[in-house]
Amino acid sequence: MNIDKIEEILKNEPSFRRKQVQKIIFRDLIADWREATLLPKNLREELQKVSTLDIVAENFSSKDGLTIKARLDLEDGLLAEAVLMKHTDSRNTVCVSSQVGCPLGCLFCVTGSMGFKRNLNVSEILEQILLFARHLKKQNEKVTNIVFMGMGEPFLNWDNVKKSILIINNDQEGFGIGARKISVSTAGITEGIEKLTKEFPQINLAISLHAPDDKLRSELMPMNKKYPLKKIFQAVDDYIKKTNRKVMFEYVMLKDINDSEDQAKKLAEILKKPLYMANLIAYNPNGKFEPTPSEKIKKFKAILEKAGIFTTQRYRFGTDIEAACGQLAGGSSRITG
């Protein structure tokens, strides 16, 4: 699908055609222009010539059936990965990628080890959701939540992510997913946090934290040298002041690296504000580190909770198909399920 080419064709059509076409793609979820009988036949043929609605992808399902990873073939031969997570409370969350690879190079993340290939365009971002929306439609279900937590740093591709969000959130011709059901996760690009605060104050913000101090964080996440914790927390506090919304701080648990009792106490100190939340993530092995044992995670969590920090622990979706946090690698990983 190529939204730019579709828009080019529609420039010569009456203004209402654009809304019709968007609804056909994102609400009716058709996969072939021949199904768009609302449109004149000659327009359907013209649209088919410039942009088919096919999405080429290879899918992998987890053993428990709750997770599907899709590996999308892009026009230039690169690959992007997205994940559908089916929750027991009927939520269907799509984890969306915004880049092929990532320029930030976080040591614990497979995507970061790929290096940066390029930004995904608007069509490529939306296709990830379309693919799963069509799949769920066959089961009389729909996508309910979107998280920009896949490959890449969303705020380093903000223009395309922003345009995508406008369509995701549009309840007339887009997917119709409410802003409060959309989350953007960042390693701490403060300019991006400021843009989100101004342009989408109802969208959820998550911060990939992973260390309780600048020294360790800079070792694990080189971008911390440019965006130290003080700078990030200033941007987060401004977001909270203007939106009155909670902010999730994600913390991947690395054995003997960031999981000591002292580090838990340090983390509790820097997260001691009413609308700060901690989300502990069991590390998904990719050969560089070892995961913190579950008993040690419980103790770490207990220290945070005793200090009054609202703390959750993320369910491990799709580890058997390498679809879990930090495992998306655009085809460079091995599928084991």
N, C-alpha and C positions, 0 to 999 in steps of 0.2 A: 504494500500500500504506500502510495506517495501523496501525502496531503497537499503538497505544493502544486503538483501537476493537476490534481483534482480541482484545487482552487482556481488554477489558471483556466481550465475549461469553463468553470462556473461564472467567470467574469462576463461571459457573453450571454448568460442566462438571466431571467428575471430574479430579483433579489430573494424571493421566497424559495428558490431552488436550493440555495446553500443550506438553509435550515432543513429542507426535506432530505438532502443528501446526508447531512450530519446525523439526523435521526435514523435514517436507514442503516448507517454504518454502526453507530454507537448505542442505539436503543433497540433497533430491530435485529441487529447483529447478523446481517446477511453476509454470506461468504462469496457470493457470485452476483454480479450486476444483473444477470438475467432474472434474479428474484425480485429486483426493484421495479415491479410492474407499475408503481405509482409514477415513474419517470417515463418520458417519451422514449420510444425505441431507439431513435437516432442518438439521443443523449446517452442512453445506456451503452450503445456501441462505441461512442466516442470515449466515454469513461473507461471502458474495457481496454481500449487501445493504449491509453496513457498510464493506466494503473489498475492492475487486477487487485482483488481483495484477498488473494491467497496469502497465507502466512506459512512459511516453510520452517518447521521446527521438529526437533527430536525430543520426545518426552520420556521421562523416567519416573516411575511411581515407587514410593517407599513401601516397605513390607506391611506397615500398618494401614496403608491406604489413605493416610491423612495429608500426605505431601506429594506434590507433583513438581518436578523440575523440568522446565522447558529450555532447550538450547536452540535459539533462533539463528537461522542463517541470514546474514546481512548481505546486501547487494555486492559489497566489495570482498566477500569471502570471509570476513571476520565473523565471530560468534558472540552472542550476548545471552546471558542466562537470567531467567526469572523463575520465581517459585510461587506455587499456590499452596496455602496452608489452610486446611479444613479444621476448624475448631469444633469441639463438642457442643458448644452453645449456639451452633448454626452460623457463626461468622465464617466468611470465606475471605481470607486476606491474601492479596497478591503483593509479593515483595519484588519491587521494580528496580532494574538497573538504569543508571543514567549515563554511564560511560562504558567503553570497552577497555578493561583494565582500570588502573587508577594511578595517578601521579604521586600519591602521598607516601607510598612505601612503608606502611605500618608492618612491623616485623612479624606479627602473628597472623597476618591475613594473606591467603593465597592470591586473592585478586591483586593486592599490592605487589606481590612478587612478579606479576606479569609485566609490570611497568604500564605506562599509559599508551594506548593505541589511538583512540579518538573519542570525541563526544558522540553520543547517540542523538539523532535528530528527533523531532517531535513524533514523526510517524513511527519510528523504531521504538520509542518509549511507549506509545499507545498500543502498538501491536502486542506487546507483552500482556497487556490487560485484555485486549480483544480476544486473544487466543484462549485465555482461561474463561472469559465471559461466555464465549461460544460453547466451550466444553460444559460449563455449569448449566447453561440454558437447556441442554439435552436432559439434565436431571431436575429440571424445574427449579433450579437455584440460580443465584446471581452473586457477583462479586460485591462484598459489603464494605471492605476496608482496603486501603492502599498504603503501603509503607515504602518510601524511597530509602531502602536499606540494602539494595543489591550491589552490583558492581559499580564502583566509582563514587565520587564525592559530588552529591547533587548541586551544591552551591558553586562548583567550578563549571557547571553547565546550566547556569540558572535561567538564561533566556529560554532554552528549550524545555526545561523542567517547568517553568512558569506557564508557558503556553499549553503544556500537557495538563497541568493542574486545572486550568480554566475549562478544558474540555471534560476532564474527569468530574469536575464539580458541577458542570452545567446540567440542570435538571430538566431541560427542555429538549436539547439536541445532543447533549453529551451523555456520559455514563450516569449522571445523577447521583453521585456519591457525595454525601455531606462533608463539609470542610473538617468537621470534628472527627471524621473517620479517615482522614488523610494525615500521615505523619512523614516528616522529613528528618532524616538523621544526618548529622554532620560531625566531622572530626573536630570542628571548632573554627570554621571559616567565619570570622566575625562580621565581615561585610555581608555575607549571605544571611546570617541571623538577622541583621538589621533590615535587609530587604524583605525577609519573611515577615518580620514584625510589622512593617509598614504595609505590605501588599496583601498578606494573607493572615491576619491576626487570629483567625479561628483554627488555623491548621496547627497540629501538634508538633512540637519541637523535641528532638532527642539528641543528646550529646554523647558521642563515643569518647568516654573518659579514660578508663583502663589503668589509671595510675593516680595515686593521691598526692603526688608532688611533681614539680617540673623536671627534676633530675631524671627520675625513672621514666616519666612520660616522654621526655625528649629522646631517651634511648629506644623506647618502643615505637614512638611516633615522631619521626623527624620534624614534621610540620609544627610541633610544639615550640620549636625555637622561634618561629615567626608568630605563632599564636599561643603564648603562654597562658597558664590557667587564669591569672588575674584578668587578662584581656577577654578571655572567653566568658568568665563569670560576670564581667561588666555588661557584656552583650546579652547574656541570659537574663540578668536582673532587669535590664531595660525591656526585654520581651515580656517578662512577668508583670512589670509595672504597667505596661500598656495593654496587656491582654488578660491579666489575672488568670492565666492558665498554668497548669502544672508542667514541669519540664522533667523528662526522664534522662537520667545519667546512666549510660550503659557501661558495664564493667566486666570484661572477659576475665575469667579466673585462670591464671597461669601458675602452675605448680612452682613454689619456691621463688617466684618472681614478684608477684604483687598480692599474695594471699596470706600474709602473716597477720597476727593479732594487732601488732603495732600499726600496720598499714590499714587495717580495718578501722582502728581508732582515728588515724589521720583522715581517712575518707569520711568518717562520721563528722569530724570537725568542719570539713569544707562543705559538707552537704547539709549543714544544720540551718536550713531555712524552710519556712512553712510549705512552699510549693515545689521543693526539690524532692525528687524520688530516685531511688537507686534500683537498677535492674541488673542482677547478677547473671552472668552468662557462662555456662559450663563450656570450657574451651573445646573446640572440635579439632582433633589432632590433624595436623598437616605436615608433620615431620620436624618442625622447628622447636616446639615446646611440648610440655606434658600437661594434661589437664589436672586441675586441683581435685583431689579426692572428694567425694560427695560429703563425707563427714566434716571435712575441713571447711567446705562451703557453708554448711549449716552453722558452724561456729562463727564464721565470718559474718554471716547474715544476722546471727543473734546479737553480735556486738553492735551492728548498725541499728537494729531494732531497739535494743536497750537504750541507745542514745537518742531514740525518738525519730529515726529516719524511716520513712515508709519504704519498704524494700520488697521487691518481688524477685522471683527466679524464673528465667525464661525457659519454657519447655523446649526440648531439643527436637525440633522438626527436621526430618529428612537426613540424618547423619549417614544412613546407609546408602544414600544416593548422592552424597556430597552436595546437599542443598541447604545445609545449615549455615549459621552465621560464620562468616570468614572463609567459607569453602567454595564460593562461586569463582570459577576460573575460566569461563568462556571456552570450555572444551579441552583445556589442558589437564583436567583431572580425570581420574579413572572412575568409571561407574561400577559399583560393586553389587547393586541390587537389581 
